[in-house]
Amino acid sequence: MNRLKQLRVEKGYTQVKMQMLTGIDQSDYSKLENGKRYYTFEQCRRLALALETSMDYLAGLTDEKKPYPRSK
């Protein structure tokens, strides 16, 4: 299971819920989750915010799920 799907399942979200949270069409989201499509920077940012993680975690650059502190 990839990190995107794992986080979504942990949160109890459906793909439709992810569409509502991110604005990414459900069919496109499914392709992202199944590795049939790469996400853009903006999509990655939206996903990280919706799943309360970092873009680095989604990209596999770190194993730390916790997001970085945000500047105000």
N, CA and C atoms as an extended XYZ file, in Angstrom:
216
Properties=species:S:1:pos:R:3:atomname:S:1:resname:S:1:resid:I:1 pbc="F F F"
N         0.856       -1.182        0.000 N   MET     1
C         0.000        0.000        0.000 CA  MET     1
C         0.899        1.242        0.000 C   MET     1
N         0.629        2.169       -0.906 N   ASN     2
C         1.473        3.357       -0.949 CA  ASN     2
C         1.098        4.337        0.157 C   ASN     2
N         1.930        5.307        0.360 N   ARG     3
C         1.740        6.243        1.475 CA  ARG     3
C         0.457        7.056        1.360 C   ARG     3
N         0.111        7.441        0.157 N   LEU     4
C        -1.094        8.242       -0.050 CA  LEU     4
C        -2.334        7.452        0.375 C   LEU     4
N        -2.427        6.238       -0.074 N   LYS     5
C        -3.578        5.399        0.287 CA  LYS     5
C        -3.563        5.070        1.776 C   LYS     5
N        -2.393        4.779        2.299 N   GLN     6
C        -2.259        4.444        3.720 CA  GLN     6
C        -2.763        5.582        4.602 C   GLN     6
N        -2.361        6.801        4.302 N   LEU     7
C        -2.803        7.950        5.086 CA  LEU     7
C        -4.313        8.167        4.953 C   LEU     7
N        -4.827        8.019        3.742 N   ARG     8
C        -6.265        8.197        3.519 CA  ARG     8
C        -7.059        7.184        4.332 C   ARG     8
N        -6.633        5.939        4.307 N   VAL     9
C        -7.327        4.882        5.051 CA  VAL     9
C        -7.222        5.127        6.553 C   VAL     9
N        -6.041        5.538        7.031 N   GLU    10
C        -5.859        5.838        8.456 CA  GLU    10
C        -6.812        6.932        8.927 C   GLU    10
N        -7.060        7.920        8.068 N   LYS    11
C        -7.969        9.016        8.410 CA  LYS    11
C        -9.433        8.604        8.268 C   LYS    11
N        -9.687        7.473        7.622 N   GLY    12
C       -11.058        7.027        7.400 CA  GLY    12
C       -11.745        7.770        6.260 C   GLY    12
N       -10.946        8.322        5.345 N   TYR    13
C       -11.484        9.082        4.228 CA  TYR    13
C       -11.714        8.183        3.018 C   TYR    13
N       -12.719        8.511        2.237 N   THR    14
C       -12.932        7.857        0.948 CA  THR    14
C       -12.253        8.703       -0.121 C   THR    14
N       -12.173        8.168       -1.328 N   GLN    15
C       -11.611        8.948       -2.420 CA  GLN    15
C       -12.497       10.151       -2.732 C   GLN    15
N       -13.795        9.997       -2.561 N   VAL    16
C       -14.715       11.116       -2.780 CA  VAL    16
C       -14.474       12.208       -1.736 C   VAL    16
N       -14.225       11.821       -0.490 N   LYS    17
C       -13.910       12.794        0.564 CA  LYS    17
C       -12.626       13.542        0.212 C   LYS    17
N       -11.637       12.823       -0.325 N   MET    18
C       -10.386       13.463       -0.732 CA  MET    18
C       -10.643       14.467       -1.851 C   MET    18
N       -11.564       14.139       -2.752 N   GLN    19
C       -11.928       15.076       -3.808 CA  GLN    19
C       -12.495       16.350       -3.202 C   GLN    19
N       -13.357       16.207       -2.221 N   MET    20
C       -13.957       17.373       -1.580 CA  MET    20
C       -12.909       18.204       -0.840 C   MET    20
N       -11.943       17.550       -0.204 N   LEU    21
C       -10.921       18.262        0.579 CA  LEU    21
C        -9.863       18.936       -0.287 C   LEU    21
N        -9.558       18.337       -1.437 N   THR    22
C        -8.428       18.814       -2.233 CA  THR    22
C        -8.817       19.473       -3.552 C   THR    22
N       -10.007       19.187       -4.043 N   GLY    23
C       -10.403       19.696       -5.352 CA  GLY    23
C        -9.842       18.870       -6.493 C   GLY    23
N        -9.200       17.747       -6.170 N   ILE    24
C        -8.669       16.847       -7.196 CA  ILE    24
C        -9.780       15.858       -7.556 C   ILE    24
N       -10.120       15.782       -8.825 N   ASP    25
C       -11.185       14.899       -9.282 CA  ASP    25
C       -10.935       13.470       -8.794 C   ASP    25
N       -11.994       12.779       -8.408 N   GLN    26
C       -11.880       11.437       -7.840 CA  GLN    26
C       -11.164       10.475       -8.787 C   GLN    26
N       -11.451       10.551      -10.080 N   SER    27
C       -10.785        9.640      -11.021 CA  SER    27
C        -9.288        9.952      -11.112 C   SER    27
N        -8.933       11.235      -11.071 N   ASP    28
C        -7.518       11.615      -11.055 CA  ASP    28
C        -6.860       11.189       -9.750 C   ASP    28
N        -7.585       11.359       -8.651 N   TYR    29
C        -7.048       10.951       -7.351 CA  TYR    29
C        -6.760        9.446       -7.354 C   TYR    29
N        -7.678        8.656       -7.903 N   SER    30
C        -7.497        7.206       -7.969 CA  SER    30
C        -6.226        6.861       -8.739 C   SER    30
N        -5.982        7.566       -9.836 N   LYS    31
C        -4.769        7.331      -10.628 CA  LYS    31
C        -3.523        7.698       -9.836 C   LYS    31
N        -3.587        8.774       -9.063 N   LEU    32
C        -2.458        9.168       -8.219 CA  LEU    32
C        -2.172        8.086       -7.186 C   LEU    32
N        -3.243        7.610       -6.559 N   GLU    33
C        -3.109        6.618       -5.500 CA  GLU    33
C        -2.568        5.286       -6.033 C   GLU    33
N        -2.927        4.948       -7.266 N   ASN    34
C        -2.496        3.678       -7.859 CA  ASN    34
C        -1.199        3.787       -8.647 C   ASN    34
N        -0.577        4.967       -8.627 N   GLY    35
C         0.702        5.146       -9.296 CA  GLY    35
C         0.608        5.231      -10.807 C   GLY    35
N        -0.580        5.465      -11.336 N   LYS    36
C        -0.749        5.581      -12.784 CA  LYS    36
C        -0.557        7.017      -13.261 C   LYS    36
N        -0.373        7.920      -12.314 N   ARG    37
C        -0.182        9.322      -12.627 CA  ARG    37
C         0.637        9.958      -11.511 C   ARG    37
N         1.489       10.908      -11.881 N   TYR    38
C         2.270       11.645      -10.887 CA  TYR    38
C         1.538       12.919      -10.513 C   TYR    38
N         1.656       13.326       -9.241 N   TYR    39
C         0.994       14.561       -8.869 CA  TYR    39
C         1.878       15.772       -9.110 C   TYR    39
N         1.197       16.888       -9.342 N   THR    40
C         1.897       18.152       -9.523 CA  THR    40
C         2.272       18.683       -8.143 C   THR    40
N         3.079       19.711       -8.135 N   PHE    41
C         3.455       20.347       -6.875 CA  PHE    41
C         2.207       20.799       -6.120 C   PHE    41
N         1.288       21.457       -6.817 N   GLU    42
C         0.071       21.973       -6.188 CA  GLU    42
C        -0.799       20.843       -5.649 C   GLU    42
N        -0.924       19.758       -6.390 N   GLN    43
C        -1.698       18.616       -5.904 CA  GLN    43
C        -1.045       18.012       -4.668 C   GLN    43
N         0.268       17.899       -4.680 N   CYS    44
C         0.990       17.352       -3.532 CA  CYS    44
C         0.779       18.235       -2.308 C   CYS    44
N         0.815       19.541       -2.502 N   ARG    45
C         0.589       20.473       -1.391 CA  ARG    45
C        -0.807       20.306       -0.820 C   ARG    45
N        -1.811       20.225       -1.694 N   ARG    46
C        -3.189       20.051       -1.241 CA  ARG    46
C        -3.376       18.728       -0.501 C   ARG    46
N        -2.764       17.679       -1.015 N   LEU    47
C        -2.870       16.367       -0.368 CA  LEU    47
C        -2.210       16.382        1.013 C   LEU    47
N        -1.038       16.990        1.100 N   ALA    48
C        -0.330       17.059        2.376 CA  ALA    48
C        -1.154       17.818        3.414 C   ALA    48
N        -1.773       18.923        2.996 N   LEU    49
C        -2.608       19.690        3.923 CA  LEU    49
C        -3.833       18.880        4.360 C   LEU    49
N        -4.488       18.231        3.415 N   ALA    50
C        -5.699       17.464        3.724 CA  ALA    50
C        -5.397       16.274        4.634 C   ALA    50
N        -4.227       15.659        4.454 N   LEU    51
C        -3.872       14.468        5.221 CA  LEU    51
C        -2.999       14.780        6.436 C   LEU    51
N        -2.766       16.074        6.660 N   GLU    52
C        -1.983       16.532        7.813 CA  GLU    52
C        -0.615       15.860        7.879 C   GLU    52
N         0.104       15.943        6.774 N   THR    53
C         1.445       15.396        6.686 CA  THR    53
C         2.306       16.365        5.889 C   THR    53
N         3.528       15.964        5.575 N   SER    54
C         4.407       16.826        4.786 CA  SER    54
C         4.486       16.314        3.350 C   SER    54
N         4.845       17.209        2.474 N   MET    55
C         5.051       16.818        1.081 CA  MET    55
C         6.234       15.847        0.986 C   MET    55
N         7.224       16.028        1.834 N   ASP    56
C         8.371       15.123        1.845 CA  ASP    56
C         7.955       13.702        2.191 C   ASP    56
N         7.008       13.548        3.121 N   TYR    57
C         6.534       12.212        3.473 CA  TYR    57
C         5.820       11.575        2.279 C   TYR    57
N         4.970       12.344        1.605 N   LEU    58
C         4.271       11.808        0.438 CA  LEU    58
C         5.238       11.412       -0.666 C   LEU    58
N         6.346       12.149       -0.788 N   ALA    59
C         7.335       11.874       -1.822 CA  ALA    59
C         8.312       10.771       -1.425 C   ALA    59
N         8.232       10.291       -0.179 N   GLY    60
C         9.129        9.238        0.275 CA  GLY    60
C        10.502        9.735        0.687 C   GLY    60
N        10.627       11.032        0.945 N   LEU    61
C        11.921       11.602        1.332 CA  LEU    61
C        12.182       11.531        2.828 C   LEU    61
N        11.133       11.241        3.599 N   THR    62
C        11.262       11.088        5.042 CA  THR    62
C        10.245       10.058        5.511 C   THR    62
N        10.518        9.470        6.653 N   ASP    63
C         9.569        8.530        7.239 CA  ASP    63
C         8.756        9.183        8.346 C   ASP    63
N         8.951       10.474        8.565 N   GLU    64
C         8.224       11.228        9.585 CA  GLU    64
C         6.902       11.721        9.001 C   GLU    64
N         5.792       11.184        9.516 N   LYS    65
C         4.469       11.565        9.013 CA  LYS    65
C         4.051       12.959        9.457 C   LYS    65
N         4.528       13.359       10.622 N   LYS    66
C         4.107       14.630       11.206 CA  LYS    66
C         4.512       15.796       10.303 C   LYS    66
N         3.590       16.733       10.061 N   PRO    67
C         3.939       17.861        9.194 CA  PRO    67
C         4.883       18.827        9.891 C   PRO    67
N         5.545       19.629        9.084 N   TYR    68
C         6.426       20.659        9.622 CA  TYR    68
C         5.581       21.756       10.254 C   TYR    68
N         6.121       22.459       11.225 N   PRO    69
C         5.372       23.605       11.772 CA  PRO    69
C         5.164       24.660       10.678 C   PRO    69
N         3.983       25.208       10.621 N   ARG    70
C         3.675       26.224        9.604 CA  ARG    70
C         4.021       27.613       10.118 C   ARG    70
N         4.514       28.437        9.204 N   SER    71
C         4.753       29.834        9.574 CA  SER    71
C         3.443       30.587        9.435 C   SER    71
N         3.264       31.604       10.252 N   LYS    72
C         2.009       32.352       10.255 CA  LYS    72
C         2.106       33.648        9.539 C   LYS    72
